[in-house]
Amino acid sequence: MEVVMKFMDIHSGAKGITKEMLESEHQKDLNAQKGTDVKFTGAYADPKSGKLFCLSEGPSLEAVKAVHDKAGHEADEWYELPLEVK
Amino acid sequence: MEVVMKFMDIHSGAKGITKEMLESEHQKDLNAQKGTDVKFTGAYADPKSGKLFCLSEGPSLEAVKAVHDKAGHEADEWYELPLEVK
């Protein structure tokens, strides 16, 4: 059975980020995850505070971190999200 | 035209939270939002660090804060999320 863990990472310092910039940066994650079991599933940004929240899935924290770092997105904080309600 | 803004709020100090606790707390938001234009759309939790991330929508920050506070969920941090990629 494949184990899929969910994660959120947080970046600070993205003040003034635009939709185009967010899409472009997310595309870098999509490129970096090719050939891996990692999926960057979405991201939210608050241009006012400069906070950026990225959601990802993968077999381990190390695996998703490696992809994000490769894309040039070293995050300030990482959290595993085993619990979710919708 | 109805304006719908998206928000994320963050709680600290939820170490050891369980799926049942998260569902029960989320239900309090669903109850508190009745009769308002606010929707708490989901939440993620990391029992290890004790971080809890709630997603919501509504006409204003004040409106969603009022519902969350009414449910007994005064958050540590609030962010508006005008930008999103999937």
Backbone of each chain as nested JSON, in Angstrom:
{
  "chains": [
    {"id": "A", "residues": [
      {"number": 1, "name": "MET", "atoms": {"N": [0.852, -1.205, 0.0], "CA": [0.0, 0.0, 0.0], "C": [0.877, 1.24, 0.0]}},
      {"number": 2, "name": "GLU", "atoms": {"N": [0.583, 2.108, -0.905], "CA": [1.334, 3.366, -0.975], "C": [0.856, 4.295, 0.132]}},
      {"number": 3, "name": "VAL", "atoms": {"N": [1.784, 4.819, 0.881], "CA": [1.425, 5.775, 1.934], "C": [1.513, 7.176, 1.36]}},
      {"number": 4, "name": "VAL", "atoms": {"N": [0.442, 7.935, 1.512], "CA": [0.461, 9.323, 1.061], "C": [0.235, 10.227, 2.258]}},
      {"number": 5, "name": "MET", "atoms": {"N": [1.189, 11.062, 2.519], "CA": [1.076, 12.004, 3.618], "C": [0.829, 13.398, 3.034]}},
      {"number": 6, "name": "LYS", "atoms": {"N": [0.105, 14.203, 3.798], "CA": [-0.163, 15.573, 3.345], "C": [0.648, 16.566, 4.169]}},
      {"number": 7, "name": "PHE", "atoms": {"N": [1.05, 17.633, 3.521], "CA": [1.867, 18.638, 4.193], "C": [1.432, 20.049, 3.816]}},
      {"number": 8, "name": "MET", "atoms": {"N": [1.724, 20.97, 4.72], "CA": [1.627, 22.391, 4.39], "C": [2.956, 23.036, 4.726]}},
      {"number": 9, "name": "ASP", "atoms": {"N": [3.432, 23.84, 3.801], "CA": [4.613, 24.636, 4.134], "C": [4.265, 26.11, 3.977]}},
      {"number": 10, "name": "ILE", "atoms": {"N": [4.952, 26.906, 4.761], "CA": [4.652, 28.336, 4.812], "C": [5.902, 29.14, 4.491]}},
      {"number": 11, "name": "HIS", "atoms": {"N": [5.711, 30.115, 3.607], "CA": [6.772, 31.07, 3.283], "C": [6.348, 32.451, 3.784]}},
      {"number": 12, "name": "SER", "atoms": {"N": [7.291, 33.187, 4.271], "CA": [7.042, 34.589, 4.603], "C": [7.812, 35.431, 3.583]}},
      {"number": 13, "name": "GLY", "atoms": {"N": [7.532, 36.693, 3.53], "CA": [8.325, 37.574, 2.671], "C": [7.872, 37.635, 1.232]}},
      {"number": 14, "name": "ALA", "atoms": {"N": [6.589, 37.268, 0.96], "CA": [6.077, 37.328, -0.415], "C": [5.135, 38.524, -0.589]}},
      {"number": 15, "name": "LYS", "atoms": {"N": [5.451, 39.601, 0.086], "CA": [4.593, 40.801, -0.013], "C": [4.487, 41.27, -1.457]}},
      {"number": 16, "name": "GLY", "atoms": {"N": [3.271, 41.588, -1.874], "CA": [3.063, 42.108, -3.22], "C": [2.997, 41.04, -4.296]}},
      {"number": 17, "name": "ILE", "atoms": {"N": [3.005, 39.763, -3.902], "CA": [2.93, 38.685, -4.888], "C": [1.639, 38.811, -5.703]}},
      {"number": 18, "name": "THR", "atoms": {"N": [1.738, 38.514, -7.004], "CA": [0.583, 38.583, -7.899], "C": [0.14, 37.176, -8.285]}},
      {"number": 19, "name": "LYS", "atoms": {"N": [-1.034, 37.08, -8.87], "CA": [-1.567, 35.804, -9.358], "C": [-0.582, 35.164, -10.346]}},
      {"number": 20, "name": "GLU", "atoms": {"N": [-0.029, 35.985, -11.231], "CA": [0.897, 35.489, -12.252], "C": [2.169, 34.92, -11.596]}},
      {"number": 21, "name": "MET", "atoms": {"N": [2.678, 35.628, -10.595], "CA": [3.876, 35.162, -9.901], "C": [3.584, 33.845, -9.181]}},
      {"number": 22, "name": "LEU", "atoms": {"N": [2.405, 33.767, -8.535], "CA": [2.045, 32.546, -7.812], "C": [1.949, 31.366, -8.772]}},
      {"number": 23, "name": "GLU", "atoms": {"N": [1.31, 31.602, -9.924], "CA": [1.175, 30.53, -10.926], "C": [2.538, 30.095, -11.454]}},
      {"number": 24, "name": "SER", "atoms": {"N": [3.395, 31.064, -11.7], "CA": [4.734, 30.767, -12.219], "C": [5.55, 29.963, -11.207]}},
      {"number": 25, "name": "GLU", "atoms": {"N": [5.469, 30.343, -9.936], "CA": [6.216, 29.614, -8.9], "C": [5.649, 28.213, -8.696]}},
      {"number": 26, "name": "HIS", "atoms": {"N": [4.304, 28.095, -8.746], "CA": [3.679, 26.78, -8.604], "C": [4.106, 25.86, -9.755]}},
      {"number": 27, "name": "GLN", "atoms": {"N": [4.232, 26.442, -10.934], "CA": [4.658, 25.642, -12.097], "C": [6.058, 25.07, -11.877]}},
      {"number": 28, "name": "LYS", "atoms": {"N": [6.894, 25.807, -11.174], "CA": [8.244, 25.298, -10.878], "C": [8.172, 24.037, -10.003]}},
      {"number": 29, "name": "ASP", "atoms": {"N": [7.21, 24.017, -9.068], "CA": [7.009, 22.809, -8.249], "C": [6.52, 21.652, -9.123]}},
      {"number": 30, "name": "LEU", "atoms": {"N": [5.574, 21.949, -10.02], "CA": [5.035, 20.902, -10.898], "C": [6.152, 20.321, -11.779]}},
      {"number": 31, "name": "ASN", "atoms": {"N": [7.056, 21.172, -12.232], "CA": [8.191, 20.688, -13.034], "C": [9.135, 19.855, -12.174]}},
      {"number": 32, "name": "ALA", "atoms": {"N": [9.405, 20.333, -10.964], "CA": [10.38, 19.659, -10.09], "C": [9.875, 18.302, -9.595]}},
      {"number": 33, "name": "GLN", "atoms": {"N": [8.548, 18.139, -9.528], "CA": [8.0, 16.885, -8.976], "C": [7.914, 15.762, -10.021]}},
      {"number": 34, "name": "LYS", "atoms": {"N": [8.165, 16.089, -11.283], "CA": [8.091, 15.069, -12.346], "C": [9.015, 13.906, -12.045]}},
      {"number": 35, "name": "GLY", "atoms": {"N": [8.477, 12.706, -12.179], "CA": [9.287, 11.514, -11.927], "C": [9.377, 11.128, -10.462]}},
      {"number": 36, "name": "THR", "atoms": {"N": [8.684, 11.888, -9.58], "CA": [8.67, 11.562, -8.151], "C": [7.236, 11.175, -7.756]}},
      {"number": 37, "name": "ASP", "atoms": {"N": [7.061, 10.746, -6.506], "CA": [5.716, 10.449, -5.99], "C": [5.134, 11.659, -5.272]}},
      {"number": 38, "name": "VAL", "atoms": {"N": [5.744, 12.819, -5.456], "CA": [5.305, 14.043, -4.784], "C": [4.33, 14.805, -5.672]}},
      {"number": 39, "name": "LYS", "atoms": {"N": [3.294, 15.384, -5.025], "CA": [2.345, 16.235, -5.762], "C": [2.143, 17.539, -5.005]}},
      {"number": 40, "name": "PHE", "atoms": {"N": [2.475, 18.646, -5.61], "CA": [2.097, 19.935, -5.03], "C": [0.7, 20.245, -5.536]}},
      {"number": 41, "name": "THR", "atoms": {"N": [-0.256, 20.268, -4.59], "CA": [-1.668, 20.261, -4.977], "C": [-2.309, 21.648, -5.017]}},
      {"number": 42, "name": "GLY", "atoms": {"N": [-1.632, 22.649, -4.47], "CA": [-2.213, 23.984, -4.504], "C": [-1.463, 24.927, -3.604]}},
      {"number": 43, "name": "ALA", "atoms": {"N": [-1.803, 26.193, -3.731], "CA": [-1.147, 27.195, -2.885], "C": [-2.069, 28.396, -2.73]}},
      {"number": 44, "name": "TYR", "atoms": {"N": [-1.962, 29.037, -1.583], "CA": [-2.714, 30.252, -1.281], "C": [-1.728, 31.361, -0.943]}},
      {"number": 45, "name": "ALA", "atoms": {"N": [-2.041, 32.578, -1.321], "CA": [-1.146, 33.681, -0.959], "C": [-1.909, 34.892, -0.454]}},
      {"number": 46, "name": "ASP", "atoms": {"N": [-1.284, 35.56, 0.49], "CA": [-1.783, 36.816, 1.05], "C": [-0.738, 37.887, 0.74]}},
      {"number": 47, "name": "PRO", "atoms": {"N": [-0.934, 38.633, -0.351], "CA": [0.077, 39.609, -0.774], "C": [0.321, 40.702, 0.273]}},
      {"number": 48, "name": "LYS", "atoms": {"N": [-0.679, 40.946, 1.109], "CA": [-0.575, 42.02, 2.1], "C": [0.448, 41.662, 3.189]}},
      {"number": 49, "name": "SER", "atoms": {"N": [0.311, 40.45, 3.749], "CA": [1.234, 40.035, 4.811], "C": [2.491, 39.382, 4.227]}},
      {"number": 50, "name": "GLY", "atoms": {"N": [2.376, 38.943, 2.961], "CA": [3.511, 38.246, 2.353], "C": [3.576, 36.763, 2.684]}},
      {"number": 51, "name": "LYS", "atoms": {"N": [2.486, 36.226, 3.238], "CA": [2.454, 34.797, 3.592], "C": [1.988, 33.968, 2.4]}},
      {"number": 52, "name": "LEU", "atoms": {"N": [2.626, 32.83, 2.244], "CA": [2.326, 31.909, 1.145], "C": [2.207, 30.524, 1.75]}},
      {"number": 53, "name": "PHE", "atoms": {"N": [1.078, 29.849, 1.464], "CA": [0.8, 28.532, 2.033], "C": [0.736, 27.518, 0.893]}},
      {"number": 54, "name": "CYS", "atoms": {"N": [1.593, 26.503, 0.914], "CA": [1.614, 25.487, -0.141], "C": [1.16, 24.15, 0.419]}},
      {"number": 55, "name": "LEU", "atoms": {"N": [0.317, 23.467, -0.33], "CA": [-0.153, 22.137, 0.053], "C": [0.5, 21.092, -0.836]}},
      {"number": 56, "name": "SER", "atoms": {"N": [0.905, 19.996, -0.227], "CA": [1.572, 18.947, -0.991], "C": [1.235, 17.567, -0.435]}},
      {"number": 57, "name": "GLU", "atoms": {"N": [1.509, 16.564, -1.25], "CA": [1.323, 15.169, -0.858], "C": [2.55, 14.38, -1.271]}},
      {"number": 58, "name": "GLY", "atoms": {"N": [2.876, 13.374, -0.504], "CA": [4.019, 12.555, -0.88], "C": [4.278, 11.47, 0.135]}},
      {"number": 59, "name": "PRO", "atoms": {"N": [5.282, 10.64, -0.143], "CA": [5.568, 9.509, 0.741], "C": [6.246, 9.902, 2.047]}},
      {"number": 60, "name": "SER", "atoms": {"N": [6.836, 11.092, 2.106], "CA": [7.545, 11.522, 3.321], "C": [7.796, 13.023, 3.276]}},
      {"number": 61, "name": "LEU", "atoms": {"N": [8.066, 13.585, 4.443], "CA": [8.424, 15.002, 4.519], "C": [9.694, 15.267, 3.716]}},
      {"number": 62, "name": "GLU", "atoms": {"N": [10.654, 14.357, 3.823], "CA": [11.919, 14.533, 3.117], "C": [11.689, 14.632, 1.608]}},
      {"number": 63, "name": "ALA", "atoms": {"N": [10.77, 13.785, 1.096], "CA": [10.513, 13.75, -0.352], "C": [9.903, 15.067, -0.848]}},
      {"number": 64, "name": "VAL", "atoms": {"N": [8.919, 15.606, -0.121], "CA": [8.29, 16.849, -0.585], "C": [9.231, 18.037, -0.399]}},
      {"number": 65, "name": "LYS", "atoms": {"N": [9.995, 18.015, 0.693], "CA": [10.99, 19.083, 0.915], "C": [12.011, 19.11, -0.218]}},
      {"number": 66, "name": "ALA", "atoms": {"N": [12.455, 17.919, -0.63], "CA": [13.48, 17.83, -1.678], "C": [12.976, 18.456, -2.981]}},
      {"number": 67, "name": "VAL", "atoms": {"N": [11.703, 18.181, -3.313], "CA": [11.118, 18.745, -4.537], "C": [10.986, 20.268, -4.42]}},
      {"number": 68, "name": "HIS", "atoms": {"N": [10.48, 20.728, -3.288], "CA": [10.265, 22.168, -3.087], "C": [11.602, 22.913, -3.123]}},
      {"number": 69, "name": "ASP", "atoms": {"N": [12.613, 22.333, -2.483], "CA": [13.944, 22.959, -2.472], "C": [14.518, 23.008, -3.887]}},
      {"number": 70, "name": "LYS", "atoms": {"N": [14.335, 21.906, -4.625], "CA": [14.836, 21.838, -6.015], "C": [14.196, 22.928, -6.884]}},
      {"number": 71, "name": "ALA", "atoms": {"N": [12.923, 23.238, -6.573], "CA": [12.21, 24.274, -7.327], "C": [12.627, 25.684, -6.884]}},
      {"number": 72, "name": "GLY", "atoms": {"N": [13.488, 25.736, -5.883], "CA": [13.949, 27.043, -5.398], "C": [13.063, 27.622, -4.31]}},
      {"number": 73, "name": "HIS", "atoms": {"N": [12.231, 26.745, -3.701], "CA": [11.233, 27.206, -2.73], "C": [11.491, 26.712, -1.321]}},
      {"number": 74, "name": "GLU", "atoms": {"N": [12.618, 27.046, -0.781], "CA": [12.914, 26.618, 0.586], "C": [11.947, 27.329, 1.537]}},
      {"number": 75, "name": "ALA", "atoms": {"N": [11.141, 26.547, 2.246], "CA": [10.073, 27.125, 3.076], "C": [10.56, 27.446, 4.485]}},
      {"number": 76, "name": "ASP", "atoms": {"N": [9.838, 28.341, 5.145], "CA": [10.184, 28.728, 6.522], "C": [9.649, 27.73, 7.548]}},
      {"number": 77, "name": "GLU", "atoms": {"N": [8.475, 27.149, 7.245], "CA": [7.838, 26.218, 8.194], "C": [7.234, 25.051, 7.428]}},
      {"number": 78, "name": "TRP", "atoms": {"N": [7.28, 23.876, 8.035], "CA": [6.658, 22.675, 7.456], "C": [5.773, 22.002, 8.501]}},
      {"number": 79, "name": "TYR", "atoms": {"N": [4.599, 21.563, 8.077], "CA": [3.694, 20.828, 8.97], "C": [3.134, 19.613, 8.245]}},
      {"number": 80, "name": "GLU", "atoms": {"N": [3.068, 18.5, 8.965], "CA": [2.374, 17.334, 8.432], "C": [0.906, 17.486, 8.801]}},
      {"number": 81, "name": "LEU", "atoms": {"N": [0.02, 17.099, 7.892], "CA": [-1.42, 17.275, 8.115], "C": [-2.163, 15.947, 8.056]}},
      {"number": 82, "name": "PRO", "atoms": {"N": [-2.035, 15.122, 9.093], "CA": [-2.74, 13.829, 9.061], "C": [-4.244, 13.971, 9.238]}},
      {"number": 83, "name": "LEU", "atoms": {"N": [-4.7, 15.123, 9.747], "CA": [-6.129, 15.318, 10.015], "C": [-6.703, 16.411, 9.105]}},
      {"number": 84, "name": "GLU", "atoms": {"N": [-7.898, 16.119, 8.549], "CA": [-8.54, 17.082, 7.648], "C": [-10.053, 16.936, 7.764]}},
      {"number": 85, "name": "VAL", "atoms": {"N": [-10.747, 18.031, 7.768], "CA": [-12.219, 17.999, 7.635], "C": [-12.614, 18.938, 6.513]}},
      {"number": 86, "name": "LYS", "atoms": {"N": [-13.721, 18.617, 5.855], "CA": [-14.195, 19.455, 4.746], "C": [-15.642, 19.83, 4.963]}}
    ]},
    {"id": "B", "residues": [
      {"number": 1, "name": "MET", "atoms": {"N": [-23.429, 42.393, -7.019], "CA": [-22.58, 41.197, -6.981], "C": [-22.097, 40.947, -5.558]}},
      {"number": 2, "name": "GLU", "atoms": {"N": [-22.249, 39.718, -5.139], "CA": [-21.799, 39.36, -3.796], "C": [-20.284, 39.172, -3.801]}},
      {"number": 3, "name": "VAL", "atoms": {"N": [-19.63, 39.811, -2.88], "CA": [-18.173, 39.64, -2.756], "C": [-17.896, 38.505, -1.774]}},
      {"number": 4, "name": "VAL", "atoms": {"N": [-17.089, 37.55, -2.221], "CA": [-16.702, 36.458, -1.324], "C": [-15.181, 36.488, -1.165]}},
      {"number": 5, "name": "MET", "atoms": {"N": [-14.747, 36.69, 0.025], "CA": [-13.315, 36.691, 0.307], "C": [-12.965, 35.38, 1.006]}},
      {"number": 6, "name": "LYS", "atoms": {"N": [-11.732, 34.916, 0.771], "CA": [-11.271, 33.691, 1.427], "C": [-10.256, 34.021, 2.522]}},
      {"number": 7, "name": "PHE", "atoms": {"N": [-10.275, 33.22, 3.556], "CA": [-9.379, 33.455, 4.683], "C": [-8.796, 32.143, 5.202]}},
      {"number": 8, "name": "MET", "atoms": {"N": [-7.624, 32.28, 5.824], "CA": [-7.087, 31.186, 6.621], "C": [-6.778, 31.719, 8.007]}},
      {"number": 9, "name": "ASP", "atoms": {"N": [-7.175, 30.967, 9.01], "CA": [-6.763, 31.334, 10.364], "C": [-5.991, 30.17, 10.958]}},
      {"number": 10, "name": "ILE", "atoms": {"N": [-5.085, 30.515, 11.843], "CA": [-4.184, 29.524, 12.43], "C": [-4.29, 29.545, 13.952]}},
      {"number": 11, "name": "HIS", "atoms": {"N": [-4.421, 28.351, 14.499], "CA": [-4.405, 28.163, 15.954], "C": [-3.143, 27.402, 16.325]}},
      {"number": 12, "name": "SER", "atoms": {"N": [-2.556, 27.753, 17.431], "CA": [-1.461, 26.969, 17.987], "C": [-1.996, 26.275, 19.243]}},
      {"number": 13, "name": "GLY", "atoms": {"N": [-1.259, 25.334, 19.75], "CA": [-1.652, 24.747, 21.031], "C": [-2.669, 23.638, 20.945]}},
      {"number": 14, "name": "ALA", "atoms": {"N": [-2.778, 23.004, 19.748], "CA": [-3.732, 21.89, 19.616], "C": [-2.991, 20.548, 19.592]}},
      {"number": 15, "name": "LYS", "atoms": {"N": [-1.928, 20.454, 20.348], "CA": [-1.147, 19.209, 20.371], "C": [-2.011, 18.028, 20.796]}},
      {"number": 16, "name": "GLY", "atoms": {"N": [-1.895, 16.94, 20.075], "CA": [-2.632, 15.736, 20.413], "C": [-4.066, 15.715, 19.921]}},
      {"number": 17, "name": "ILE", "atoms": {"N": [-4.458, 16.718, 19.131], "CA": [-5.835, 16.757, 18.607], "C": [-6.112, 15.498, 17.782]}},
      {"number": 18, "name": "THR", "atoms": {"N": [-7.334, 14.985, 17.89], "CA": [-7.738, 13.789, 17.147], "C": [-8.719, 14.165, 16.041]}},
      {"number": 19, "name": "LYS", "atoms": {"N": [-8.963, 13.23, 15.148], "CA": [-9.935, 13.417, 14.063], "C": [-11.312, 13.774, 14.65]}},
      {"number": 20, "name": "GLU", "atoms": {"N": [-11.694, 13.075, 15.711], "CA": [-13.003, 13.298, 16.325], "C": [-13.095, 14.715, 16.911]}},
      {"number": 21, "name": "MET", "atoms": {"N": [-12.016, 15.159, 17.551], "CA": [-12.001, 16.502, 18.122], "C": [-12.081, 17.554, 17.016]}},
      {"number": 22, "name": "LEU", "atoms": {"N": [-11.334, 17.317, 15.938], "CA": [-11.343, 18.271, 14.821], "C": [-12.738, 18.365, 14.218]}},
      {"number": 23, "name": "GLU", "atoms": {"N": [-13.38, 17.213, 14.03], "CA": [-14.739, 17.2, 13.465], "C": [-15.727, 17.899, 14.386]}},
      {"number": 24, "name": "SER", "atoms": {"N": [-15.574, 17.659, 15.67], "CA": [-16.474, 18.267, 16.641], "C": [-16.306, 19.792, 16.67]}},
      {"number": 25, "name": "GLU", "atoms": {"N": [-15.059, 20.238, 16.62], "CA": [-14.809, 21.689, 16.626], "C": [-15.289, 22.337, 15.326]}},
      {"number": 26, "name": "HIS", "atoms": {"N": [-15.077, 21.635, 14.195], "CA": [-15.539, 22.158, 12.908], "C": [-17.068, 22.281, 12.907]}},
      {"number": 27, "name": "GLN", "atoms": {"N": [-17.732, 21.324, 13.533], "CA": [-19.198, 21.365, 13.601], "C": [-19.68, 22.616, 14.355]}},
      {"number": 28, "name": "LYS", "atoms": {"N": [-18.902, 23.039, 15.335], "CA": [-19.263, 24.27, 16.071], "C": [-19.244, 25.488, 15.147]}},
      {"number": 29, "name": "ASP", "atoms": {"N": [-18.273, 25.5, 14.205], "CA": [-18.239, 26.589, 13.22], "C": [-19.458, 26.509, 12.303]}},
      {"number": 30, "name": "LEU", "atoms": {"N": [-19.789, 25.286, 11.866], "CA": [-20.94, 25.12, 10.967], "C": [-22.226, 25.577, 11.658]}},
      {"number": 31, "name": "ASN", "atoms": {"N": [-22.335, 25.299, 12.954], "CA": [-23.509, 25.75, 13.712], "C": [-23.508, 27.274, 13.852]}},
      {"number": 32, "name": "ALA", "atoms": {"N": [-22.34, 27.829, 14.135], "CA": [-22.245, 29.275, 14.394], "C": [-22.469, 30.104, 13.129]}},
      {"number": 33, "name": "GLN", "atoms": {"N": [-22.201, 29.505, 11.967], "CA": [-22.331, 30.269, 10.724], "C": [-23.757, 30.299, 10.171]}},
      {"number": 34, "name": "LYS", "atoms": {"N": [-24.642, 29.511, 10.766], "CA": [-26.022, 29.459, 10.274], "C": [-26.661, 30.854, 10.281]}},
      {"number": 35, "name": "GLY", "atoms": {"N": [-27.294, 31.207, 9.18], "CA": [-27.945, 32.509, 9.099], "C": [-27.009, 33.643, 8.715]}},
      {"number": 36, "name": "THR", "atoms": {"N": [-25.727, 33.317, 8.476], "CA": [-24.758, 34.328, 8.029], "C": [-24.318, 34.006, 6.599]}},
      {"number": 37, "name": "ASP", "atoms": {"N": [-23.499, 34.875, 6.011], "CA": [-22.93, 34.608, 4.684], "C": [-21.554, 33.965, 4.794]}},
      {"number": 38, "name": "VAL", "atoms": {"N": [-21.214, 33.509, 5.975], "CA": [-19.895, 32.912, 6.224], "C": [-19.951, 31.407, 6.028]}},
      {"number": 39, "name": "LYS", "atoms": {"N": [-18.88, 30.866, 5.439], "CA": [-18.778, 29.41, 5.294], "C": [-17.398, 28.959, 5.752]}},
      {"number": 40, "name": "PHE", "atoms": {"N": [-17.35, 28.105, 6.762], "CA": [-16.085, 27.46, 7.117], "C": [-15.975, 26.216, 6.244]}},
      {"number": 41, "name": "THR", "atoms": {"N": [-14.991, 26.229, 5.345], "CA": [-14.959, 25.229, 4.277], "C": [-14.081, 24.023, 4.581]}},
      {"number": 42, "name": "GLY", "atoms": {"N": [-13.249, 24.111, 5.6], "CA": [-12.405, 22.965, 5.92], "C": [-11.341, 23.33, 6.928]}},
      {"number": 43, "name": "ALA", "atoms": {"N": [-10.667, 22.321, 7.399], "CA": [-9.591, 22.562, 8.363], "C": [-8.587, 21.423, 8.298]}},
      {"number": 44, "name": "TYR", "atoms": {"N": [-7.347, 21.758, 8.578], "CA": [-6.247, 20.788, 8.634], "C": [-5.614, 20.874, 10.006]}},
      {"number": 45, "name": "ALA", "atoms": {"N": [-5.156, 19.746, 10.518], "CA": [-4.481, 19.779, 11.814], "C": [-3.232, 18.916, 11.824]}},
      {"number": 46, "name": "ASP", "atoms": {"N": [-2.249, 19.411, 12.56], "CA": [-0.994, 18.702, 12.804], "C": [-0.891, 18.453, 14.306]}},
      {"number": 47, "name": "PRO", "atoms": {"N": [-1.314, 17.271, 14.764], "CA": [-1.344, 16.983, 16.21], "C": [0.029, 17.075, 16.868]}},
      {"number": 48, "name": "LYS", "atoms": {"N": [1.089, 16.871, 16.061], "CA": [2.447, 16.851, 16.595], "C": [2.881, 18.258, 17.027]}},
      {"number": 49, "name": "SER", "atoms": {"N": [2.7, 19.227, 16.143], "CA": [3.097, 20.603, 16.473], "C": [1.977, 21.342, 17.19]}},
      {"number": 50, "name": "GLY", "atoms": {"N": [0.743, 20.819, 17.044], "CA": [-0.402, 21.501, 17.641], "C": [-0.964, 22.627, 16.792]}},
      {"number": 51, "name": "LYS", "atoms": {"N": [-0.563, 22.665, 15.511], "CA": [-1.068, 23.718, 14.618], "C": [-2.368, 23.269, 13.956]}},
      {"number": 52, "name": "LEU", "atoms": {"N": [-3.278, 24.226, 13.821], "CA": [-4.596, 23.976, 13.231], "C": [-4.85, 25.097, 12.225]}},
      {"number": 53, "name": "PHE", "atoms": {"N": [-5.176, 24.714, 10.991], "CA": [-5.382, 25.675, 9.915], "C": [-6.84, 25.592, 9.456]}},
      {"number": 54, "name": "CYS", "atoms": {"N": [-7.575, 26.692, 9.55], "CA": [-8.984, 26.694, 9.145], "C": [-9.167, 27.571, 7.91]}},
      {"number": 55, "name": "LEU", "atoms": {"N": [-9.955, 27.082, 6.966], "CA": [-10.266, 27.844, 5.764], "C": [-11.71, 28.319, 5.826]}},
      {"number": 56, "name": "SER", "atoms": {"N": [-11.913, 29.562, 5.411], "CA": [-13.269, 30.118, 5.46], "C": [-13.503, 31.085, 4.314]}},
      {"number": 57, "name": "GLU", "atoms": {"N": [-14.782, 31.363, 4.091], "CA": [-15.183, 32.328, 3.071], "C": [-16.242, 33.231, 3.667]}},
      {"number": 58, "name": "GLY", "atoms": {"N": [-16.272, 34.46, 3.213], "CA": [-17.306, 35.363, 3.712], "C": [-17.152, 36.744, 3.128]}},
      {"number": 59, "name": "PRO", "atoms": {"N": [-18.057, 37.629, 3.504], "CA": [-18.055, 38.975, 2.926], "C": [-16.956, 39.877, 3.494]}},
      {"number": 60, "name": "SER", "atoms": {"N": [-16.383, 39.509, 4.633], "CA": [-15.349, 40.349, 5.25], "C": [-14.611, 39.566, 6.328]}},
      {"number": 61, "name": "LEU", "atoms": {"N": [-13.442, 40.046, 6.684], "CA": [-12.679, 39.437, 7.772], "C": [-13.474, 39.512, 9.074]}},
      {"number": 62, "name": "GLU", "atoms": {"N": [-14.119, 40.642, 9.283], "CA": [-14.888, 40.83, 10.517], "C": [-15.991, 39.775, 10.633]}},
      {"number": 63, "name": "ALA", "atoms": {"N": [-16.637, 39.481, 9.507], "CA": [-17.755, 38.528, 9.509], "C": [-17.275, 37.115, 9.871]}},
      {"number": 64, "name": "VAL", "atoms": {"N": [-16.166, 36.68, 9.263], "CA": [-15.7, 35.315, 9.556], "C": [-15.119, 35.222, 10.972]}},
      {"number": 65, "name": "LYS", "atoms": {"N": [-14.434, 36.284, 11.397], "CA": [-13.912, 36.319, 12.764], "C": [-15.048, 36.213, 13.787]}},
      {"number": 66, "name": "ALA", "atoms": {"N": [-16.137, 36.926, 13.513], "CA": [-17.267, 36.939, 14.443], "C": [-17.843, 35.534, 14.608]}},
      {"number": 67, "name": "VAL", "atoms": {"N": [-17.957, 34.792, 13.492], "CA": [-18.485, 33.423, 13.55], "C": [-17.53, 32.509, 14.305]}},
      {"number": 68, "name": "HIS", "atoms": {"N": [-16.247, 32.614, 13.978], "CA": [-15.234, 31.751, 14.611], "C": [-15.173, 32.029, 16.121]}},
      {"number": 69, "name": "ASP", "atoms": {"N": [-15.212, 33.299, 16.485], "CA": [-15.176, 33.664, 17.903], "C": [-16.417, 33.123, 18.613]}},
      {"number": 70, "name": "LYS", "atoms": {"N": [-17.572, 33.256, 17.959], "CA": [-18.839, 32.777, 18.532], "C": [-18.771, 31.271, 18.795]}},
      {"number": 71, "name": "ALA", "atoms": {"N": [-18.065, 30.558, 17.913], "CA": [-17.923, 29.104, 18.07], "C": [-16.897, 28.749, 19.145]}},
      {"number": 72, "name": "GLY", "atoms": {"N": [-16.256, 29.77, 19.703], "CA": [-15.266, 29.521, 20.748], "C": [-13.864, 29.304, 20.202]}},
      {"number": 73, "name": "HIS", "atoms": {"N": [-13.655, 29.733, 18.933], "CA": [-12.388, 29.457, 18.239], "C": [-11.598, 30.722, 17.944]}},
      {"number": 74, "name": "GLU", "atoms": {"N": [-11.242, 31.449, 18.959], "CA": [-10.467, 32.662, 18.716], "C": [-9.083, 32.258, 18.202]}},
      {"number": 75, "name": "ALA", "atoms": {"N": [-8.757, 32.688, 16.995], "CA": [-7.515, 32.239, 16.344], "C": [-6.334, 33.129, 16.7]}},
      {"number": 76, "name": "ASP", "atoms": {"N": [-5.13, 32.571, 16.512], "CA": [-3.907, 33.33, 16.787], "C": [-3.514, 34.229, 15.626]}},
      {"number": 77, "name": "GLU", "atoms": {"N": [-3.803, 33.758, 14.405], "CA": [-3.405, 34.516, 13.213], "C": [-4.513, 34.442, 12.167]}},
      {"number": 78, "name": "TRP", "atoms": {"N": [-4.691, 35.511, 11.417], "CA": [-5.672, 35.552, 10.324], "C": [-5.008, 36.079, 9.062]}},
      {"number": 79, "name": "TYR", "atoms": {"N": [-5.302, 35.455, 7.934], "CA": [-4.778, 35.911, 6.653], "C": [-5.895, 35.919, 5.62]}},
      {"number": 80, "name": "GLU", "atoms": {"N": [-5.908, 36.964, 4.807], "CA": [-6.823, 36.976, 3.661], "C": [-6.099, 36.297, 2.507]}},
      {"number": 81, "name": "LEU", "atoms": {"N": [-6.829, 35.493, 1.724], "CA": [-6.207, 34.732, 0.643], "C": [-6.825, 35.085, -0.704]}},
      {"number": 82, "name": "PRO", "atoms": {"N": [-6.473, 36.248, -1.239], "CA": [-7.048, 36.62, -2.542], "C": [-6.471, 35.816, -3.707]}},
      {"number": 83, "name": "LEU", "atoms": {"N": [-5.312, 35.168, -3.483], "CA": [-4.67, 34.411, -4.565], "C": [-4.645, 32.922, -4.249]}},
      {"number": 84, "name": "GLU", "atoms": {"N": [-4.974, 32.125, -5.282], "CA": [-5.015, 30.669, -5.101], "C": [-4.653, 29.983, -6.411]}},
      {"number": 85, "name": "VAL", "atoms": {"N": [-3.859, 28.931, -6.335], "CA": [-3.637, 28.063, -7.503], "C": [-3.927, 26.637, -7.096]}},
      {"number": 86, "name": "LYS", "atoms": {"N": [-4.35, 25.835, -8.092], "CA": [-4.666, 24.425, -7.815], "C": [-3.946, 23.535, -8.8]}}
    ]}
  ]
}
